[in-house]
Amino acid sequence: MVIYRDVFKRVRALALACALSAAVVVSAPCEARADETPAESPFSQIGTFADEIKDYVGSLADAANERAAERERAGRREAVIGTAMDLRGVPYVYGGTTPSGFDCSGFTRWVYEQALGIELPRTAAEQSAMGESVPMDGLMPGDLLFWGSGSGVYHVAIYAGDGEYIHASTGRGQIVRQTMEYFVPDFAKRLIA
């Protein structure tokens, strides 16, 4: 609200400047003496001021658009985490791709397709080729975590936030949420940009 108040103050000042300039023009004598240098027009600053207002309003619009885009990304991240959390307790099944049983990449593939309509490849190694690399200290909920490297990627999970991830655990035999201290990933990728 404070931003808009500043805009209105500037617009009001512009209107006042226009009114004063018009009054000066109306009251000015029609003839000028040859030895006088012409006075600067009272309107000469209006174009500059109008450009400043345009730039200021444009920057407000850009900021509002970025906030809206971030809200949309946050909603997409929440959809992924919510879908993944709803599957906790589903059994681990090697090669599984449905809620009757998942393996790690079947789980991430199903979650992303259900939550966002994004169809991921079938294996963890293929999924690791998607998205943009993310440093481990810059993780966001919904990022994919991988173990191994290159064609040797052997596990994938979904970062849940707060140093935890959700995955199809072979050791626990089901979909679980665990801390990253339990099983530390090697790298991460972001699909929600």
Backbone as a ProteinNet text record, in pm:
[ID]
protein_1_A
[PRIMARY]
MVIYRDVFKRVRALALACALSAAVVVSAPCEARADETPAESPFSQIGTFADEIKDYVGSLADAANERAAERERAGRREAVIGTAMDLRGVPYVYGGTTPSGFDCSGFTRWVYEQALGIELPRTAAEQSAMGESVPMDGLMPGDLLFWGSGSGVYHVAIYAGDGEYIHASTGRGQIVRQTMEYFVPDFAKRLIA
[TERTIARY]
82.5	0	87.1	203.3	293.6	346	372.4	423	321.5	195.5	92.9	75.2	90.9	81.5	190.3	312	421.2	388.8	331.3	293.8	191.7	89.6	-13.6	45.2	141.1	205.4	277.6	347.2	420	324.2	216.5	117.6	53.6	20.8	-38	60.3	190	290.8	300.4	290.5	292.8	173.2	55.9	-64.6	-49.7	4.8	26.3	126	232.9	332.5	269.3	184.1	115.4	25.1	-48.9	-140.4	-62.9	46.5	127.9	191	237.3	297.4	195.9	75.2	-30	-60	-60.4	-86.9	23.5	148.9	260.8	250	216.7	205.6	93.4	-19.2	-133.6	-101.3	-30.2	-3.4	121.7	199	322.4	289.1	369	345.5	375.7	308.6	320.6	449.7	502.8	621.8	745	856.1	982.2	1079.2	1169.7	1268.8	1381.4	1443.5	1548.5	1669.6	1698.9	1818.3	1796.2	1676.1	1649.1	1667.9	1726.6	1732.1	1600.3	1549.6	1420.6	1429.9	1329.1	1324.3	1295.9	1344.2	1317.5	1168.3	1115	971.9	938	828.6	789.5	752.5	730.3	693.7	815.7	937.1	1055.2	1084.1	1044.4	1069.1	960	847	733.8	765.8	832.5	867.5	957	1056.8	1146.7	1070.2	984.7	906.9	811.8	750.9	660.6	737.3	860.4	942.8	975.7	1004.4	1031.9	910.5	793.1	670.7	651	671.3	655.5	752.7	878.9	978.2	941.3	894.6	858.2	740	636.8	519.3	559.3	647	695.6	769.4	852.4	924.4	828.1	721.3	619.4	551	520.5	455.3	547.9	677.3	773.1	780.9	786.7	792.8	666.1	551.7	425	420.7	468.8	472.5	564.1	679.9	773.1	712.6	643.6	577.9	470.7	395.6	291.7	354.7	465.1	533.6	587.7	642	694.1	581	465.9	350.5	308.3	312.3	275.8	375.6	506.7	608.3	591.1	561.5	540.1	420.1	314.9	197.5	230.2	315	356	441.5	531.2	613.4	524.6	426.8	334.8	255.1	215.4	140.4	225.1	352.9	442.4	458.4	487.4	508.7	380.2	267.7	140.3	109.5	131.5	107	200.7	328.2	425.8	391	354.8	321.9	199.3	104.9	-14.8	19.2	136.5	175.6	262	287.7	367.8	300.3	381.3	329.3	301.3	296.5	277.9	400.9	381.9	496.5	596.4	723.3	827.5	811.2	806	799.9	899.1	997	1094.3	1021.5	1046.5	981.5	841.3	797	661.1	640.9	524.9	495.6	356.3	289.7	153	139.5	32.3	11.5	-5.5	-11.4	-10.9	131.9	230.5	370.8	462	565.9	659	802.5	886.6	1029.6	1061.6	1187.9	1219.9	1181.3	1218.5	1189.3	1043.5	980.8	837.3	759.1	806.1	743.8	756.3	878.4	897.4	823.4	824	753.1	603.4	545	400.7	363.9	444.7	416.5	417.1	520.3	528.7	417	380.1	272.3	138.2	111.7	-15.6	-24.5	83.9	82.3	90.8	172.4	200.4	176.2	145	128.2	260	371	503.3	536	561.6	595.3	747.1	798.3	941.5	976.5	1102.7	1146.8	1134.5	1149.5	1123.4	1233.6	1360.4	1466.9	1527.4	1591.4	1658	1767.3	1843.6	1950.5	1893.4	1782.9	1720.2	1662.9	1602.9	1547.6	1657.4	1776.5	1886.5	1935.1	1897.9	1937.3	1842.1	1733.4	1633.2	1658.9	1601.4	1605	1740.1	1750.1	1874.9	1941.4	2073.5	2148.3	2127.1	2120.5	2097.3	2202.2	2268	2361.9	2286.1	2349.5	2282.9	2242.8	2308.5	2269.2	2162.9	2112.2	2009.1	1882.5	1859.8	1744.9	1612.3	1512.2	1374.2	1287.3	1176.2	1085.3	1045.2	1044.2	1010.3	1131.5	1251	1371.5	1394.2	1453.6	1485.8	1628.2	1646.8	1777.4	1822.4	1952.1	2004.3	2126.7	2143.1	2257.5	2327.6	2462.3	2540.2	2572.4	2623	2654.1	2644.3	2617.5	2608.4	2509.7	2552.8	2464.6	2458.8	2542.3	2543.7	2452.1	2362.8	2265.5	2174.5	2162.5	2088	1970.2	1950.1	1837.5	1794.6	1664.2	1609	1506	1497.5	1400.8	1353.6	1251.8	1197.2	1229.6	1297.4	1329.1	1200.1	1180	1055.9	1072.6	1196.2	1222.4	1274.8	1334.2	1385.8	1482.4	1564.7	1665.1	1607.6	1487.6	1424.1	1382.8	1368.7	1321.2	1222.7	1147.5	1048.9	1094.3	1096.5	1143.3	1087.1	1103.4	1068.7	1191.7	1184	1297.9	1298.3	1409	1420.7	1440.3	1516.1	1543	1418.2	1331.4	1208.4	1091.2	1109.1	1007.7	882.7	894	776.3	818.3	719	743.7	755.9	867.8	892.4	949	940.5	1005.3	1120.3	1241.7	1360	1449.3	1539.9	1634	1748.2	1810.7	1921.9	2043.5	2046	2156.9	2152.2	2033.5	2015.5	2089.5	2074	2127.7	2151.6	2276.7	2310.1	2317	2238.4	2240.1	2368.5	2396.5	2515.8	2491.4	2372	2341.9	2191.2	2150.8	2007.5	1977	1851	1802.2	1669	1643.7	1518.5	1437.1	1312.7	1220.1	1118.1	1099.9	1003.5	1081.8	1096	1177.1	1090.6
-118.6	0	125.3	116.3	231.2	264.8	162.6	185.6	265.2	226.8	296.9	440.3	462.3	596.8	684.9	628.9	704.2	737.2	642.1	667.1	779.4	775	878.9	1015.5	1019.8	1147.4	1202.8	1115.2	1160.6	1207.4	1133	1172.9	1305.1	1323.8	1448.9	1564.1	1539.4	1643.1	1678.4	1576.5	1600.9	1685.9	1654.4	1731.8	1876.2	1896.7	2031.4	2106.4	2038.1	2101.7	2142.5	2057.3	2090.4	2211.5	2215.1	2326.9	2456.9	2453.8	2574.3	2618.6	2523.5	2557.1	2622.9	2571	2629.4	2771.5	2794.4	2928.5	3024.7	2978.7	3063.8	3098.4	3000.8	3024	3122.6	3107.8	3196.1	3338.6	3355.7	3490.3	3553.4	3480.3	3535.3	3632.5	3741.5	3834.6	3767.1	3813.1	3751	3789.1	3909.6	3947.7	3931.9	3899.3	3888.5	3985.7	4037.6	4129.8	4050	4107.4	4040	4009.9	4092.4	4071.2	3968.7	3918.4	3819.6	3678.8	3593.1	3452.4	3389.2	3305	3245.2	3165.6	3179.9	3106.7	2959.9	2876	2732.9	2710.2	2633.2	2605	2530.7	2569.1	2497.4	2352.2	2320.2	2183.6	2095.4	2152.7	2076.1	1960.4	1971.9	1866	1758.8	1788.4	1696	1563.8	1568.1	1444.2	1355.4	1416.8	1341	1280.4	1360.2	1312.8	1200.9	1215.8	1111.6	981.8	993.3	873.9	807.5	889.8	834.6	758.9	816.4	750	618.8	622.1	501.4	392.6	429.7	332.9	277.9	366.6	326	229.7	264.1	177	45	50.4	-72	-161.9	-102.1	-183.6	-245	-172.4	-229.1	-348.2	-334.5	-443.8	-564.5	-540.5	-650.9	-724.4	-648.2	-709.5	-789.6	-736.3	-807.5	-935.6	-930	-1049.9	-1156	-1114.6	-1210.3	-1274.1	-1193.8	-1250.5	-1351	-1320.8	-1413	-1542.2	-1530.1	-1648.8	-1734	-1669.7	-1745	-1814.5	-1748.2	-1814.3	-1936.8	-1924.9	-2037.4	-2151.7	-2120.2	-2224.5	-2289.4	-2208.7	-2263.2	-2357.3	-2321.8	-2408.3	-2540.2	-2535.1	-2657.3	-2745.1	-2681.5	-2758.5	-2825.8	-2749.4	-2805.4	-2921.6	-2912.6	-3021.7	-3148.8	-3134.1	-3250.1	-3312.5	-3229.6	-3283	-3344.4	-3279.9	-3334.2	-3469	-3480.4	-3607.1	-3715.6	-3680.4	-3777.3	-3820.6	-3725.5	-3757.6	-3848.4	-3831.3	-3916.4	-4062.8	-4088.6	-4225.5	-4293.6	-4225.3	-4289.4	-4419.6	-4520.1	-4650.1	-4744.6	-4692.7	-4780.7	-4871.6	-5001.2	-5092.7	-5067.1	-5100.5	-5099.7	-5227.2	-5209.8	-5323.4	-5295.1	-5384.4	-5365.6	-5357.2	-5249.7	-5228.1	-5171	-5140.9	-5092.4	-4949	-4924.2	-4790.9	-4741.3	-4809.1	-4771	-4766.4	-4706.1	-4700	-4836.2	-4944.6	-5076.1	-5116.9	-5047.7	-5071.3	-4994.3	-4930.6	-4848	-4889.2	-4871.8	-4861.7	-4712	-4674.8	-4532.2	-4445.3	-4486.6	-4402.8	-4412.7	-4525.7	-4537.2	-4441.9	-4427.6	-4335.6	-4190.6	-4146.2	-4006.3	-3977.9	-4075	-4058.7	-4041.1	-4125	-4119.4	-3988	-3947.7	-3823.9	-3703.5	-3689.3	-3573.6	-3573.9	-3692.4	-3697.2	-3661.4	-3712.9	-3684.8	-3539.3	-3487.7	-3352.6	-3242.8	-3264.4	-3156.1	-3191.4	-3316.3	-3356.4	-3370.5	-3380.1	-3396.6	-3545.3	-3596.8	-3738.6	-3754.3	-3814	-3838.3	-3970.6	-3986.1	-4115.7	-4223.8	-4347.9	-4458.7	-4483.6	-4467.5	-4504.3	-4381.6	-4407.2	-4299.4	-4235.6	-4316.5	-4262.1	-4169.9	-4209.5	-4124.8	-3997.5	-4008.9	-3891.3	-3792.8	-3844.6	-3756.4	-3665.9	-3696.7	-3613.1	-3495.9	-3492.5	-3386.4	-3271.2	-3155.3	-3040.9	-2972.8	-2879.3	-2804.7	-2847.1	-2852.2	-2889.4	-2787.1	-2835.6	-2749.8	-2784.2	-2683.7	-2714.8	-2770.2	-2858.4	-2922.3	-2821.8	-2707	-2605.6	-2510.2	-2537.3	-2452.3	-2529.7	-2641.2	-2726.4	-2660.6	-2691.3	-2648	-2773.3	-2770.7	-2885.6	-2917.3	-3046.8	-3090.9	-3121.9	-3076.3	-3109.4	-3260.5	-3314.9	-3457.3	-3477.2	-3574.4	-3608.8	-3740.6	-3749.6	-3869.7	-3923.4	-4055.6	-4125.7	-4194.5	-4186	-4238.7	-4126.1	-4162.1	-4059.8	-4119.1	-4030.8	-4071.7	-4185.3	-4286.6	-4401.8	-4491.5	-4462.3	-4540.1	-4484.6	-4390.8	-4340.5	-4456.8	-4482.1	-4600	-4570.8	-4444	-4414.2	-4268.9	-4242.5	-4107.8	-4089.1	-3966.2	-3930.3	-3787.9	-3745	-3609.3	-3533.4	-3419	-3337.5	-3279	-3296.7	-3252.2	-3120.6	-3074.6	-2954.9	-2993.5	-2897.1	-2918.3	-3036	-3056.4	-3162.6	-3303.3	-3315.7	-3447.3	-3474.8	-3602.3	-3642	-3757.3	-3778.6	-3885.9	-3979	-4109.1	-4203.3	-4342.5	-4427.4	-4568.9	-4638.8	-4673.9	-4730.6	-4882.8	-4937.2	-5083.3	-5136	-5063.5	-5106.8	-5111.1	-5013.2	-5007.5	-5074.5	-5101.5	-5173.6	-5094.3	-4960.1	-4877.2	-4733.4	-4650.5	-4507.7	-4443.3	-4373.5	-4310.8	-4170.6	-4093.2	-3962.3	-3978.2	-3943.4	-3960.6	-3837.5	-3827.7	-3715.9	-3746.7	-3642	-3658.5	-3718	-3716.5	-3778.2	-3930.1	-3984.4	-4129.3	-4184.1	-4118.2	-4166	-4041.1	-3996.3	-3866.1	-3875.1	-3792.4	-3794.8	-3734.1	-3768.2	-3717	-3586.9	-3569.6	-3445.4	-3428.2	-3309.5	-3277.2	-3207.5	-3221	-3154	-3087.1	-2974	-2899.4	-2903.6	-2948.4	-2949.9	-2838	-2784	-2675	-2545.2	-2483.4	-2361.7	-2238.8
0	0	0	69.9	76.1	-62.6	-143.3	-278.8	-359.6	-350.8	-426.8	-376.8	-246.6	-191.9	-253.3	-266.8	-329.6	-475	-546.6	-686.4	-693.7	-608.5	-610.1	-574.8	-483.2	-450.1	-572.7	-644.8	-764.1	-872.6	-892.1	-992.5	-953.7	-826.3	-778.7	-801.1	-775.6	-797.9	-946.1	-1032.4	-1176.4	-1218.2	-1166.9	-1200.4	-1153.4	-1034.4	-981.9	-1070.3	-1111.6	-1198.7	-1331.5	-1385.2	-1511	-1493.3	-1384.2	-1360	-1343.3	-1267.2	-1248	-1379.7	-1457.8	-1586.8	-1678	-1679.5	-1762.1	-1716.3	-1585.9	-1532.8	-1574.2	-1572.7	-1611.8	-1759.8	-1842.5	-1986.4	-2015.7	-1951	-1974.8	-1932.3	-1821.9	-1771	-1831.8	-1911	-1968.2	-2080.7	-2094.8	-2205	-2338.1	-2441.7	-2573.6	-2643.9	-2619.3	-2692.9	-2603.8	-2667.9	-2596.1	-2659.5	-2577	-2631.1	-2694	-2795.1	-2870.3	-2784.5	-2682.1	-2601.6	-2489.7	-2473.7	-2369	-2425.5	-2342.9	-2382.7	-2341.7	-2425	-2391.6	-2261.5	-2180.4	-2053.8	-2083.1	-1992.8	-2007	-1990.9	-2079.7	-2074.6	-1946	-1883.2	-1761.9	-1792.4	-1918.1	-1955.1	-1983.2	-1982.4	-2021	-1924.9	-1800.7	-1702.5	-1703	-1763.9	-1757.8	-1826.1	-1941.1	-2011.3	-1927.5	-1863.5	-1777.4	-1660.7	-1599.6	-1485.5	-1527.5	-1644.4	-1694.8	-1719.2	-1771.9	-1791.9	-1658.8	-1556	-1423.5	-1369.9	-1388.8	-1342.3	-1417.6	-1548.5	-1629.5	-1582.9	-1559.7	-1512.6	-1375.4	-1287	-1151.3	-1154.3	-1229.9	-1240.7	-1306.6	-1405.7	-1470.1	-1372.8	-1285.5	-1187.8	-1086.7	-1051.8	-962.4	-1028.7	-1156.1	-1229.5	-1239	-1265.6	-1272.8	-1139.2	-1029.5	-896.3	-867.8	-905.4	-883.6	-966.4	-1089.9	-1174.3	-1115.8	-1063.2	-1003.6	-878.7	-797	-677.9	-718.8	-822.8	-870.5	-923.3	-996	-1048.1	-933.7	-830.3	-715.8	-640.8	-628	-564.1	-644.5	-776.7	-862.7	-845.9	-840	-818.7	-682.1	-579.7	-445	-444.2	-515.7	-524.9	-593.3	-694.8	-765.1	-673.8	-596.4	-501.9	-396.8	-345.2	-245.4	-302.5	-428.4	-491.9	-498.5	-533.5	-540.5	-402	-302.2	-167	-112.6	-133	-85.5	-148.2	-278.7	-348.2	-295.5	-277.1	-225.8	-83.4	1	140.8	150.1	60.2	59.9	32.6	-22.7	-58.3	47.6	159.1	264.8	307.6	324.3	365	249.7	125.4	9.2	1.5	-24	-23.1	-136.3	-105.3	-207.7	-289.7	-422.3	-514.6	-626.6	-644.3	-750.9	-884.7	-960.3	-1089.1	-1077.8	-953.8	-932.1	-978.3	-1038.3	-1092.4	-1055.4	-961.7	-924.2	-772.4	-722	-577.1	-508.5	-584.9	-519.9	-484.1	-538.9	-507	-600.6	-543.5	-621.3	-596.4	-697.7	-672.8	-673.1	-654.8	-635.4	-754.6	-875.8	-992.7	-1034.9	-1008.5	-1034.6	-945.6	-821	-725.5	-772.4	-804.2	-845.5	-975.8	-1065.5	-1193.3	-1169.6	-1085.5	-1058.8	-989.2	-891.2	-817.3	-910.8	-991.7	-1082	-1185.8	-1233.3	-1332.5	-1268.7	-1148.7	-1081.7	-1035.1	-978.5	-920.5	-1025.7	-1130.4	-1225.1	-1371.1	-1398.2	-1537.4	-1611.5	-1537.7	-1598.4	-1601.5	-1720.9	-1734.4	-1733.8	-1628	-1615.5	-1682.7	-1723.9	-1775.9	-1666.9	-1704.6	-1613.1	-1509.4	-1544.6	-1450.4	-1381.6	-1267.3	-1193	-1278	-1351.6	-1436.5	-1543.3	-1605.3	-1707.6	-1645.1	-1527.3	-1459.5	-1421.5	-1391.3	-1349	-1461.5	-1585.3	-1699.4	-1719.4	-1644.2	-1661.2	-1563.8	-1593.6	-1502.9	-1496.9	-1402.9	-1385.2	-1254.8	-1255.9	-1135.8	-1026.2	-902.9	-787	-681.5	-621.5	-513.5	-392.6	-318.8	-205.1	-97.4	-92.6	6.7	-47.8	-168	-227.7	-262.3	-194.5	-226.4	-192.4	-274	-252.1	-251.5	-175.3	-178.7	-322.9	-353.5	-488	-574.5	-533.7	-610	-603.7	-708.6	-711	-661.1	-573.5	-517.6	-578.7	-609.6	-675.5	-603.5	-613	-558.9	-675.4	-678.4	-789.1	-886	-1004.9	-1104.7	-1244.6	-1342	-1482.2	-1501.8	-1578.3	-1601.4	-1478.5	-1378.6	-1254.2	-1146.5	-1180.9	-1083.4	-1046.2	-915.4	-872.2	-779.6	-740.5	-651.6	-670.8	-652.3	-663.1	-552.6	-503.1	-398.9	-424.8	-350.6	-362.5	-235.1	-250.4	-133.2	-77.3	55.1	119.7	194.4	212.1	291.5	428.5	496.9	632.7	643.1	540	544.5	535.3	480	468.5	324	293	161.1	173.8	66.2	59.3	-52.4	-22.8	-125.3	-100.9	-201.7	-189.9	-133.2	-6.6	65.1	55.3	3.9	1.2	142.6	223.9	361	447.8	433.7	513.7	442.1	312.8	237.2	204.2	208.1	179.1	148.8	112.2	90.7	228.4	251	381.3	363.2	470.9	478.7	577.2	533.6	617.3	610.7	708.5	707.5	611.5	563.2	470	539.3	671.2	744	731.4	708.3	696.5	575.2	462.9	335.4	251.5	243.7	184.5	31.5	-38.5	-185.8	-242	-367	-434.5	-509.7	-564.5	-637.1	-648.3	-696.7	-705.8	-837.6	-879.6	-1000	-968	-1033.1	-1013.7	-1142.6	-1129.3	-1242.5	-1231.7	-1112.2	-1090.8	-1090.6	-1209.2	-1220.8	-1233.8
[MASK]
+++++++++++++++++++++++++++++++++++++++++++++++++++++++++++++++++++++++++++++++++++++++++++++++++++++++++++++++++++++++++++++++++++++++++++++++++++++++++++++++++++++++++++++++++++++++++++++++++

